[in-house]
Amino acid sequence: MTAPYKGALIGCGFFANNHMNAWAGIDRARIVAVCDSDADKARAMAERFGVANFYTDAREMLERERPDFTDIVTTSASHQSLVELAAPLTRLVICQKPMADTLEQARAMVAAAEAAGVPLLIHENFRWQKPFRDIARRIAAGELGQVHYARFDFRHGYDNYKNQPYLAQIVRFSIMDVGLHLFDLTRSLVGEARSLACRAQRLNPIVRGEDAFTAMVGHDNGATSIVDCSFFSKLTPHRFPQTTAWIEGDRGTIDLGEDFQMIVHGPDGRESFNLAPEVPRWGEKPWHIIQDSVIAFCGHALHVLDGTAEPQPSGADNARTLAMAMAAYHAAETNSVVDLSNWGAAR
């Protein structure tokens, strides 16, 4: 039996638990060390998951452990420096989204990975959610024909601020948080984006940034998509953290609704499916849609290490998604339609 890939994880905060649980369930991978600037967090993570070594210095960890892959689960402000550090010392770099705070940082990260000759994989997990994996398969198989319209909605009334009060203080909130996920979905499922218009709203008086936005995207293939998000929708019960979708092609339509119910309208009629993911043994509802996607993403990362898959998404690809988010702010502030063809290159 081939020895499992050795991994190292940087950042032992809240979401890193999902990563660690996912890696722990994959026989072909083993986290051999974790790192956090807070020694207590690093120690606690190592003890919780039976990891042999913990560090407070990422360079020391990478130079000593020489892992096959490095999983960076920190906030965006540290991503550039950590990717530049890890790229020469590992075979695959995984970086949490948002990839970066600026396009300049994102380009530097891509360049660092290219210079080291290693793949850079961005942990963008919405496209790895079970319903969207199924939709991607159907589109690739030609079930919808040529897609010409799509809508992706993430609207809910969940109180994010009770457990994560810092979210209320973010100046750029919904577009950089959920918008990046939705822009990645529309690029991966519908096609490369060419133009973008956006309206943003600040609805909840306790937040500093925009907590709702709606964007209209024009695609290179002529398709149109709507990307829609609100953290202030009054729903009973709330839909968090589900994303609903409507995708039309010249052969059929997919309607992904609440509770993971999907209807496929095709030439021979309609079929209904329940695409609810299983709850991982370490997980719980309603977070299971996210937890399952992390498991799927980690499995994909190993295929990238095997050389049998291209990163989905790669750093270069995700930099274009980041450019869309930046363009959305510009479009909303100037009430304009942004030409995306050279937006990333110009900024």
C-alpha positions in Angstrom: 0.0 0.0 0.0 1.3 3.5 -0.9 2.2 5.6 2.1 -0.3 8.4 2.7 0.5 12.0 1.6 1.9 14.1 4.5 0.1 17.4 5.1 0.7 20.4 7.3 -2.0 22.8 8.3 -1.5 26.5 9.1 -4.2 28.3 11.1 -6.1 26.6 13.9 -9.3 28.7 14.0 -13.0 27.9 13.7 -13.1 26.7 10.1 -9.9 24.7 10.3 -11.9 22.1 12.3 -13.7 21.2 9.1 -10.5 20.8 7.3 -8.9 18.6 10.0 -12.0 16.4 10.3 -12.1 15.9 6.5 -8.4 15.0 6.3 -8.8 12.6 9.2 -11.4 10.6 7.3 -9.2 10.2 4.2 -6.8 7.2 4.3 -4.5 8.6 1.6 -3.7 11.7 3.7 -2.2 12.4 7.1 -1.8 15.7 8.8 1.7 15.5 10.5 1.8 19.0 11.9 -0.3 22.1 12.6 0.7 25.7 13.2 -0.8 28.8 14.7 0.7 31.9 16.1 -1.3 31.2 19.2 0.5 28.2 20.8 -2.6 27.2 22.9 -4.7 26.9 19.7 -2.0 24.9 17.9 -1.6 22.6 20.9 -5.3 22.1 21.3 -5.8 21.3 17.6 -2.9 18.8 17.6 -4.2 17.0 20.7 -7.8 16.9 19.4 -6.8 15.2 16.2 -3.8 13.2 17.4 -1.3 15.2 15.4 2.3 14.5 16.5 3.7 18.0 16.2 2.5 21.6 16.5 4.3 24.9 15.8 3.9 28.6 16.2 6.3 29.4 13.3 5.2 28.3 9.8 8.7 28.4 8.3 10.1 26.2 11.1 7.3 23.7 10.5 7.6 23.5 6.8 11.4 23.3 6.8 11.3 20.5 9.4 8.3 18.5 8.1 8.7 19.0 4.3 5.0 18.1 3.8 3.6 16.9 0.5 0.8 19.5 0.8 0.3 22.6 2.9 -3.3 23.7 3.8 -3.5 27.4 4.7 -6.6 28.2 6.7 -5.8 31.7 7.9 -7.4 35.1 7.2 -6.8 36.7 3.8 -4.3 39.3 5.2 -1.7 36.5 5.7 -2.3 34.6 2.5 0.3 36.1 0.2 3.2 35.7 2.7 2.2 32.2 3.6 1.8 31.0 0.0 5.2 32.6 -0.9 6.7 30.8 2.1 5.1 27.4 1.4 5.5 27.1 -2.3 9.2 26.2 -2.4 8.8 23.8 0.6 5.9 21.6 -0.5 4.3 19.9 -3.5 0.9 21.5 -3.3 -0.4 24.7 -1.7 -4.0 25.0 -0.6 -5.2 28.4 0.4 -8.5 29.4 2.0 -10.8 31.9 0.3 -10.9 34.9 0.0 -7.7 34.3 -1.9 -6.4 37.8 -1.2 -7.5 41.3 -0.4 -6.2 42.8 -3.6 -5.6 41.7 -7.2 -1.9 42.6 -6.8 -1.6 40.2 -3.9 -3.4 37.5 -5.8 -1.1 37.9 -8.8 1.9 37.6 -6.5 0.6 34.4 -5.0 0.1 32.9 -8.5 3.6 33.9 -9.5 5.1 32.4 -6.4 3.5 29.0 -7.1 4.5 29.1 -10.7 8.1 30.0 -9.9 8.2 27.0 -7.5 6.5 24.7 -10.0 3.7 23.7 -7.6 -0.1 23.8 -8.0 -1.9 26.5 -6.1 -5.5 25.3 -5.2 -8.0 27.7 -3.6 -10.4 26.3 -1.1 -13.5 27.5 -2.8 -16.1 25.0 -1.5 -19.5 26.1 -3.0 -18.7 24.4 -6.3 -17.9 21.2 -4.3 -21.3 21.1 -2.6 -23.2 18.0 -3.6 -26.0 19.7 -5.5 -23.5 21.7 -7.6 -21.3 18.7 -8.3 -24.4 17.0 -9.7 -25.4 20.1 -11.7 -21.8 20.4 -13.1 -22.0 16.8 -14.2 -25.3 17.2 -16.0 -24.1 20.4 -17.8 -20.9 18.6 -18.9 -22.9 15.7 -20.2 -25.0 18.0 -22.3 -28.3 17.4 -20.5 -29.2 21.1 -20.6 -27.7 21.8 -24.0 -26.2 25.3 -24.3 -26.8 27.2 -21.1 -28.1 30.7 -21.7 -29.4 31.8 -18.3 -28.7 31.1 -14.6 -29.6 32.5 -11.3 -27.8 31.8 -8.0 -29.5 32.9 -4.7 -28.1 33.0 -1.2 -30.7 34.7 0.8 -31.5 34.0 4.4 -32.4 35.4 7.8 -29.8 33.6 9.9 -28.2 35.7 12.7 -24.5 35.5 11.6 -23.5 38.1 14.1 -24.4 36.3 17.3 -21.4 33.9 17.0 -19.3 36.0 14.6 -19.8 39.6 15.8 -16.8 40.8 13.7 -18.8 40.3 10.6 -20.8 43.4 11.5 -17.7 45.5 11.4 -16.4 44.4 7.9 -16.6 47.3 5.5 -16.7 45.0 2.4 -18.9 42.2 3.6 -21.4 40.2 1.5 -19.6 40.5 -1.9 -16.3 39.5 -0.5 -17.8 36.8 1.7 -20.6 35.0 -0.2 -20.2 36.9 -3.5 -16.9 35.2 -4.2 -18.6 31.8 -3.8 -21.4 32.8 -6.1 -19.2 34.4 -8.8 -17.1 31.2 -8.8 -20.3 29.1 -9.3 -21.5 31.1 -12.3 -18.0 31.1 -13.9 -17.6 27.4 -13.4 -21.1 26.4 -14.5 -22.1 29.0 -17.1 -18.9 30.2 -18.6 -16.3 32.9 -18.4 -17.7 36.3 -17.4 -17.4 39.4 -19.7 -19.4 42.1 -18.1 -20.9 42.9 -14.7 -23.5 45.3 -13.2 -24.2 45.4 -9.5 -26.4 47.1 -6.9 -25.4 46.8 -3.2 -27.5 47.5 -0.1 -26.9 48.0 3.6 -30.1 46.7 5.2 -29.3 45.8 8.8 -28.5 48.9 10.8 -25.9 47.1 12.9 -23.5 46.3 10.0 -20.9 48.6 8.5 -20.7 47.1 5.1 -23.2 45.9 2.4 -25.2 42.9 3.6 -27.1 42.4 0.3 -26.3 42.7 -3.4 -27.6 41.7 -6.8 -25.3 41.4 -9.8 -26.0 40.7 -13.4 -23.3 39.0 -15.3 -22.8 38.7 -19.0 -20.8 35.7 -20.2 -18.5 35.2 -23.2 -20.8 32.6 -24.6 -23.8 35.0 -24.6 -25.4 33.7 -21.5 -26.7 35.9 -18.7 -26.6 35.1 -15.0 -28.0 36.7 -11.8 -26.0 36.5 -8.6 -28.1 37.4 -5.6 -27.3 37.5 -1.9 -28.9 38.8 1.3 -28.1 38.4 5.0 -31.3 40.2 5.9 -34.1 38.2 4.2 -37.1 37.5 6.5 -37.8 33.8 6.0 -39.3 31.1 8.3 -37.3 29.0 8.6 -34.2 30.6 7.2 -32.4 28.8 4.4 -28.9 29.3 5.7 -26.5 28.0 4.5 -28.2 26.7 1.3 -27.8 28.2 -2.1 -30.7 27.8 -4.6 -30.3 28.0 -8.3 -32.2 28.1 -11.6 -30.3 27.2 -14.8 -31.7 27.1 -18.3 -30.3 25.7 -21.5 -31.8 25.1 -25.0 -32.5 21.4 -24.0 -33.6 21.7 -20.4 -33.8 23.5 -17.1 -32.6 22.7 -13.6 -34.5 24.1 -10.6 -32.6 23.7 -7.3 -34.8 24.7 -4.5 -35.0 24.6 -0.7 -34.1 21.5 1.3 -31.9 20.3 -1.6 -34.9 19.4 -3.8 -33.9 19.5 -7.5 -36.2 19.3 -10.5 -34.7 18.6 -13.9 -36.9 19.6 -16.9 -35.8 17.8 -20.0 -37.1 16.8 -23.5 -38.9 13.8 -22.0 -40.5 15.5 -19.0 -39.4 16.3 -15.5 -37.6 14.3 -12.8 -37.2 15.2 -9.1 -34.2 14.5 -6.9 -33.2 15.0 -3.4 -29.5 16.1 -3.3 -29.2 16.5 0.5 -25.7 15.4 1.5 -25.1 12.9 4.3 -24.2 14.3 7.6 -20.6 13.4 8.4 -20.1 11.5 11.6 -18.4 14.5 13.0 -20.9 17.0 11.5 -24.3 18.4 12.1 -27.2 20.1 10.3 -27.5 22.6 8.7 -23.7 22.8 8.4 -23.5 19.4 6.6 -23.8 21.0 3.2 -20.5 22.8 3.9 -18.9 20.0 5.8 -19.6 17.5 2.9 -18.1 20.0 0.4 -14.9 20.2 2.4 -14.6 16.4 2.3 -15.1 16.5 -1.5 -12.6 19.3 -1.9 -9.9 17.5 0.1 -10.4 14.4 -2.0 -9.9 16.5 -5.1 -6.7 18.0 -3.7 -5.2 14.5 -3.5 -6.1 13.9 -7.2 -4.2 17.1 -8.0 -1.2 15.7 -6.1 -1.6 12.5 -8.0 -1.4 14.5 -11.2 -4.7 13.1 -12.4 -6.7 16.4 -12.0 -6.3 20.1 -12.5 -6.9 22.4 -9.6 -10.6 23.5 -9.3 -10.2 26.3 -8.9 -6.5 27.2 -9.4 -5.0 30.4 -8.1 -5.0 31.9 -11.5 -8.6 31.0 -12.0 -9.7 32.3 -8.6 -7.9 35.5 -9.2 -10.4 36.2 -12.0 -13.2 35.5 -9.5 -11.6 38.0 -7.1 -11.5 40.5 -10.0 -15.3 40.1 -10.4 -15.8 40.9 -6.7 -13.7 44.0 -7.0 -15.6 44.9 -10.2 -18.9 44.5 -8.4 -17.9 47.1 -5.8 -16.9 49.5 -8.6 -20.1 48.9 -10.5 -22.2 49.4 -7.4 -20.4 52.6 -6.4 -20.4 54.1 -9.9 -23.8 52.7 -11.1 -22.0 51.4 -14.2 -21.4 48.2 -16.2 -17.9 46.9 -15.9 -16.1 45.4 -18.9 -14.3 42.4 -17.3 -12.1 41.6 -20.3 -9.2 43.7 -18.9 -10.4 44.5 -15.4 -8.0 42.1 -13.7 -5.0 43.3 -15.8 -5.6 46.9 -15.1 -5.7 46.7 -11.3 
